[in-house]
């Protein structure tokens, strides 16, 4: 689709919010303005498409949002969009507005919806990876990941003060249901004594051995970072009970960081990344490059087919796992 036939581009945010989404929206809107294309904002993700909840956006519509966390367009789950009828209604609503291209900012679940929508109705789609989990194939960093890392490290630094003061062991649970990127990188950055991730089942016995080794070396307090999807125990609270039963001299506490990791002012890295991705997404559509996701590889903006981004497997950094094992002695 060349520029002369591209009348309007719609943009939405879907799935869990991530710091930097607003910066991406801002870049999409202003790139549209720069190229003389109308930009339509869709409120509440796919639900807004089904309901026809649209707003025309201008350069001034996105003033002073680059530093804001969350998403000004909001996000919501939409059961209707999971049905053929719901997607048809969404397409009809976009057609009434003469929208013929869609930019989706979100994770793999959001991309699956975009890909199906494209297959059924032929509307050009472009994905921008926005998720703190960093678990999307085709990019080394997703929007929000860097900010979440810094939030987690700052929280662990504060928890360590209490752990040290009271000679306590803290299990700190971080987000990462299927991927341990946050746990691994934040754990190394915060100097955790042990890091538990879904990709590597440490096992309860090895965890116990590691803690005993730390205790015998003179450490009176410890931090163990646990990704929520870790399989060492059924839950972080089971890990706590297991350690208490086998090492009664340890005073054990659990801190679940939860949704604090999703919020907050986006880091400079996330603002710049989101801005670059937003510009590339619009200009790729202008070049008739629909059906792709924008990603960053070797500091270059690259396109990955949406289907490959969804089905591809993003691997944990094995070298960083090795570094973690070495420096936690």
N, C-alpha and C positions, 0 to 999 in steps of 0.2 A: 504494500500500500504506500503510494508516494504521498508527499506532503499535500499536494493539491486535493487529494481525496480524503485526507484525514481531517475531519471537521472538529471533532471533540474527543478528548481523552478523559475518561473517568478514573479517579483514584480512590482506593479504599484501604483501610487497615483491618486486618483480620487476625483472630487468634489472640494469644496473650500479648499484652502491651510490652513494649521494650523501649528503653531510653534511646532517643535518636529518631524515632518514628516521625516526630514533628519536623525534624530537620529534613527528612526524606520528602514529606508532603510539601514542605516549603520549596525544595529544589524542583519537584515535579511541576508545581504550579508556576513557578517563575521561569522554568525552561519552556513551558507551554506559551507563556506570555511572550518570551523572547522570540519564539518561532511563529507567533501569530496564531496559535491554536487555543481554542477555548478549553478550559479545564473544569470538570464537574467533580465536586467532592461528594462522596457517598458516605452518609452517616451510618454508623453501627454496622460496618462491614457488609456481608452478604444479606443480612436482614434488611439493611437499608436499600439494597438493590431490589429485593422482593417487594418492599413497601413503597418504593419510589421516593425515598427520602434523600433528595439531591439538593445541592447548593452550588451555584456557579461561583468559582473562585477567581480572584484577581491578585495581582502582586501585593496589594495592601491587605488582602485577606489573611496573609500569613506573616504579618508583622509580629516581631517579638515572640516567636514560638521556637526559635532554634535552640534556646536554652531550657525549654520546658520538657519534662518527662511525660510519659503517657502518650496519648494521641488525641489531638483536637477533634478528629473525626469519630472518635469512640470506636469500640469494638463490641461484638455480641455474638453469641451462638445463634445459629439459624437452622432449625430442623426442616423448615420449608425448602431451603435451598438444596437439601439432600434429596429432594424429590424432583422428578422430571417436570411436574407441574409448577413447582416453585421456581425452578430455573427458567422455565418458559415465561413466567410472569416477570422475572428479573430482566430477561432479554427484551420483552415488549416494553418495559419501562425505559430501558436504555435507548431503544429504537425511537420512542416518542421524543426523546431529547436529542436525537441524531448522534448519539455516542457510538463510535465504531472502533474504539480501542479501550482497553482496561488495564490499569496498573494495580497489582495486588501487592501490598506490603504485609508480609507475615511469614509463617513457617510452612513446613511440608504439607500439613493438613489444608492450609489455605491454598497452596499451589495445586493440590489435587482437585479442589473445587474449580480453580481457574482452568485447569487443563480439560476437565470434563465439559465445562461451559464452552470452551473454545471448540471442542470436538462436536458438540451438539448444534451450535449456532454460528460457528465460523467467525466470531468476534476475535480480533487480535488481542492477545494478552501478554503481559510482561510481568515477571515476578521480581520483587526486591526482598531479599532475606532479612526479616526483622524478627529476631528471637534471641533471648539471652542465652539459650542453651548451646548455640554455635554448632548445631548438629545437622547442617545442610551441606550436601555435597556440591562442589563447584565454587566454593569460596573459603578462604582461610579464616575470615571473620564475618559474623553476622552483625547487623545493627543491634546494639544493646549489650553485646557480650562484654566489651571492654569496660563499660560502666558497671555492669553487674560484678565483674571481677574486683574492681576497686571498692565497691560497696562491701563485698564479702571480706576482703582483706582488712578493711578498716574495722569491720565488726569483730573479726577474729583478734585483731590487735587489742581491742578493748576487753574481749573475753579473757585473753591471756593475762592481762593485769590482775583480774580476779582469780584466775587459776593459780598464778604465782603466789598471790597474797595468802591463799588458803590451802596451798598444796593440794589442788584438786585436778582431777582428770575431767576434761570437757569433751563430749561428743558434740560436734557442731554439724548439723545437717544443712546441706545446701541444695539448691534445685539441680535437677539432672536425672529425670526419670529413666531415660534410655542412654544418656551420654554423660561421661564424667569430666568434661572439659573444665567446668567451673571448679569442681572439687580439686582436680589435679593442679591446675594453674594457681588457684588461690591458696591451695595447701602448700605448694612450694614457695609461693611469694610470702606467705605468712609464717613460714617455718614450722609447719605442723609436724608432729612426731610420727603420725601415720595418716595415710590417705586411702580411703576406700571408694572405689569406682565400679560401675556396672561391668566395665570391660575386663576387669581382673578380679576374680573371686579370691580374696586373701585367705579366707577360712578363719574360723573362730580360734583354732589352735595357734595359727601363726600370729594372729592379732595378739593373743595372750602372751606369746613368746616375745613379741616386739615390745609390749608394754613392760614385761618383766625385765627385759634387757635395758630398757630406759631407766627403770627404777634402780636396777643394780649399778648403773653407771652414775647414779647420783641425782638423777632428775626427780624432783618431788612433785612436779606438775607436768601435765601433758595436754596437748590439743590433738584430737583425732577428727579430721574432716571427712564427712560421710556424704556421698551423693545420695539423693533420695531413692535412686534405683539400685543402689548397691545390694548385692545378693549374699553378703557375709552373714547377715541375720535377717529375720523377717521384718524388723524395724530397728530404728536407732535405739528405741527403748529396750528392745530385747538385748542389744549389744550391751547396754548399760547394766542390765540385770545379770548378764553372763559374767561381766568383769567383776561386779560386786560379789558374786558367788565364789569366784575363783581367786580374787585378789581383794579380800575384805579390808585390807589396810588402805585401799584407795577410796577417796571421797569422790564419787562420780556424779557428774551433772550432765544434762542434755540441754542444748540450745538449738532450736529449730528456727532458722532465719526467715524462712517463708517468703512472703510476697514483698518484703522490704527490698529484696534483690531486684525486683522489676522496676521500682520507682527511682525517683531522684533525677537531679540535673545530669544530662548526658555529658560524658567526657569529651574533650576536644577531638580525640580519635573518632568517636562515634559520630560527632557532628560533621566532621570532614568526610568520613566514609559514607554517611547517609546522603550528603550533598552530591558527592561524586556518583553514587548509585542512582540518585534521582535524575540527574542530568542525562546519564547514559541510558536510562530506561526510556525516557521520552525520545531521545535522538535515535535510539534503536528502532522504535516504532515508526519514526519518520523514514527510516531506511528499510521499512518493510521486514523487520526482523522479529515479528511476533512469535510467541511460543517459547520464549527463553526466560532465563533468570540472570540478572546481573550479579556478578560476584567479583571479589578481589583476589587475584592470584599474582604473587610476586610484584605487589604494588601496582598492578595493572588491572583496569576494568575489563573483565572478560564475560562472555555470554556462554551459558550452559543450557542446553535444551531442558525445558521444564520437566519432561519425563525422566531425564537422566538425573536431574537434581533431586527428584522425589525418590527414585529407586536406588541411586548411588549410595554407597556407604562411606561416611566420613570417619576415618580411623583416628583413634587416640594416638597421641605422640609417644611412641615407644621409648624414644630417647629421654623424654621428660620423666617417664615412669622410672627409668634407670637412674636418672639424676635424683629423683625422690628417694629411691632405695639407698643411695650412697650417702646423701646428706642428712638422713634421719637417724644415723647411728648414735 
